[in-house]
Amino acid sequence: MNIRNFSIIAHVDHGKSTLADRLLEITGTVTGGKMQPQLLDSLALERERGITIKLAPVRMNYTLNAKLYTLNLIDTPGHVDFSYEVSRALAAVEGAILLVDATQGIQAQTLSHGLAAMEQNLILIPVVNKVDLPQADVEGVEKQLIDTFGFDKEDILHVSGKTGEGVAELLEVIVGKIPAPKVEVDKPLKALIFDSFFDSFKGVIAQVKVVEGKVPETNKKIRFVATEAEGEILEKGFFGPALTPVENLESGEIGYIATGIKQPDLVKVGDTIAEIGTDVSLLPGYKQVKPMVYVGLYPIEQAEFHDLKTVLSKFKLTDPAFSYEIEHSQALGAGFRCGFLGLLHAEVVQQRLSEEFNMDLLATTPSVEYLLDGSPITNPADLPQGINLVNLQEPWVKVRIFTPQTYLGKIMELMSEKRGLYQNQTYFGTQVELIYEMPLSEMITDFYDKLKSVSSGFASLDWDFIEFRDCDGVRVDILVGGEKVDALSMIVVRSKAEYIGRRLAEKLKEVLPKQNFAIAIQAVIGGNIIARETVSPFRKDVIEKLYGGDRTRKDKLLDKQKKGKKKMKMIGRVEIPQEAFLSILKS
């Protein structure tokens, strides 16, 4: 069988989806009015933001020298927060196109994804994209590819995803260089699940690479080796890019299987599908992804809690890197503590839940996982209060920054501010790669925005978790009217606790609506108050009706008002409106 399975990997915005459009066009997979820019970016959010969020498989037919070839392409995201999507795509293919923008050169994710593909012994095809642009530095980018990955100059292809220049030659190289998958049709069925989604009629639809054997006919029973669940084949087919049913789906091919299973957690990415009654071992799937950033998600209306639970279980199918568990907050009621790979991942998931499932959610401040005496703490409110916490550890990450040399000084200043430890730097022509180690908690605040700001948008970032290290941290609580608001608690390094506490108190003072009595806002560590603000009360003019007379008449009314306000303060409870929460959590 003349099959080629390959992926396109690159840094964000280097033109992967546009190149995929030209491949679909030239092979005649999508024609005429059906063609649209970034066709494989099917999510509304992907089109809105102009980035790829989900991997997208598609099958193309291509004829070369009178021979028909089946090309299975998996388009991948480029942002660091979606690198898990890339790892899953690479596990299902035999080769990859390493795409580099001729105007930007090698960036952080180019290096990261390229090395990941080399680790899996995939055949890499180096391609310089956007060669039609007047500011393209093709020779400079070629030199970077040769110096960084050791490619030969004659192996580097020049294409333009926009105009189609060089794409026909690229197709020939894909057929010539990428090896065909190992085809073993006679063995029992073994299919690797690399992604899945939910269909209300067909149940969970598993996106698979058939490694051995062939998928049996419809209505036959199948089993999932890891979860030991059983399903039934309702439909099988390939992505054309729409779901296209076929009679045969065999070893070496990429396609989908509609399983009929309505419980999403029974079908896991990385699992192996086999026939009932066959003794099949689990295929090497994917390493278990570990969430790095935690955010509490709460329904605005508590009556929607169970709806949110159902939605999250279905959503996890489309995003295996997302995790969630139930938690309860005194201020916000019942909700979920959700794990994400990074801040953009958290933001995208919240937006998808809102737009695709109509869930109106409130999100708490992002936090990271800490270890106290070896036990994980993902919610700051769970950390014991006190100023002398021992055996508290925080996660550290290795940060790789690519930047033009001009911005080196400013970036080094920023890294010093964020408790970064310098490790190394390497020069690639006018670009420099900086390697630092820094606490993850410093990176999930405003680090990315500041990095883009000090580098005029030119710096790119990649990071990997290293280990947990000792941390001199404290829990800062916020009291409103003497009552703790657990949703606003946070764990911070002691040296910054006072500054952060003061900022939170000031912000809360701005957004909290006035009551008929004064409201004290306090930031505290244990029993120590580190910042205080007061929201002044509404003041009714009780002496407005007086005219003339002795001063004691005014004093009498003012004293009476003061006593009334004191009484109100004792019985009044401050309700923090959702709008106030939203504005303070955004800050």
Secondary structure as GFF3:
##gff-version 3
##sequence-region A 1 587
A	DSSP	beta_strand	3	10	.	.	.	ID=ss1
A	DSSP	alpha_helix	16	26	.	.	.	ID=ss2
A	DSSP	three_ten_helix	32	34	.	.	.	ID=ss3
A	DSSP	alpha_helix	44	49	.	.	.	ID=ss4
A	DSSP	beta_strand	56	64	.	.	.	ID=ss5
A	DSSP	beta_strand	67	75	.	.	.	ID=ss6
A	DSSP	three_ten_helix	80	82	.	.	.	ID=ss7
A	DSSP	alpha_helix	83	90	.	.	.	ID=ss8
A	DSSP	beta_strand	95	101	.	.	.	ID=ss9
A	DSSP	alpha_helix	108	119	.	.	.	ID=ss10
A	DSSP	beta_strand	123	129	.	.	.	ID=ss11
A	DSSP	alpha_helix	138	149	.	.	.	ID=ss12
A	DSSP	three_ten_helix	153	155	.	.	.	ID=ss13
A	DSSP	beta_strand	157	158	.	.	.	ID=ss14
A	DSSP	alpha_helix	167	177	.	.	.	ID=ss15
A	DSSP	beta_strand	190	199	.	.	.	ID=ss16
A	DSSP	beta_strand	203	212	.	.	.	ID=ss17
A	DSSP	beta_strand	221	224	.	.	.	ID=ss18
A	DSSP	beta_strand	230	232	.	.	.	ID=ss19
A	DSSP	beta_strand	235	239	.	.	.	ID=ss20
A	DSSP	beta_strand	243	245	.	.	.	ID=ss21
A	DSSP	beta_strand	254	258	.	.	.	ID=ss22
A	DSSP	three_ten_helix	264	266	.	.	.	ID=ss23
A	DSSP	beta_strand	272	275	.	.	.	ID=ss24
A	DSSP	beta_strand	293	299	.	.	.	ID=ss25
A	DSSP	three_ten_helix	302	304	.	.	.	ID=ss26
A	DSSP	alpha_helix	305	318	.	.	.	ID=ss27
A	DSSP	beta_strand	323	329	.	.	.	ID=ss28
A	DSSP	beta_strand	333	340	.	.	.	ID=ss29
A	DSSP	alpha_helix	343	357	.	.	.	ID=ss30
A	DSSP	beta_strand	361	363	.	.	.	ID=ss31
A	DSSP	beta_strand	370	372	.	.	.	ID=ss32
A	DSSP	beta_strand	375	377	.	.	.	ID=ss33
A	DSSP	three_ten_helix	380	382	.	.	.	ID=ss34
A	DSSP	beta_strand	392	404	.	.	.	ID=ss35
A	DSSP	three_ten_helix	405	407	.	.	.	ID=ss36
A	DSSP	alpha_helix	408	417	.	.	.	ID=ss37
A	DSSP	beta_strand	421	428	.	.	.	ID=ss38
A	DSSP	beta_strand	431	439	.	.	.	ID=ss39
A	DSSP	alpha_helix	440	443	.	.	.	ID=ss40
A	DSSP	alpha_helix	447	454	.	.	.	ID=ss41
A	DSSP	beta_strand	460	470	.	.	.	ID=ss42
A	DSSP	beta_strand	473	480	.	.	.	ID=ss43
A	DSSP	beta_strand	483	484	.	.	.	ID=ss44
A	DSSP	three_ten_helix	486	488	.	.	.	ID=ss45
A	DSSP	beta_strand	490	493	.	.	.	ID=ss46
A	DSSP	alpha_helix	494	511	.	.	.	ID=ss47
A	DSSP	beta_strand	519	525	.	.	.	ID=ss48
A	DSSP	beta_strand	528	535	.	.	.	ID=ss49
A	DSSP	alpha_helix	551	571	.	.	.	ID=ss50
A	DSSP	alpha_helix	578	586	.	.	.	ID=ss51
###
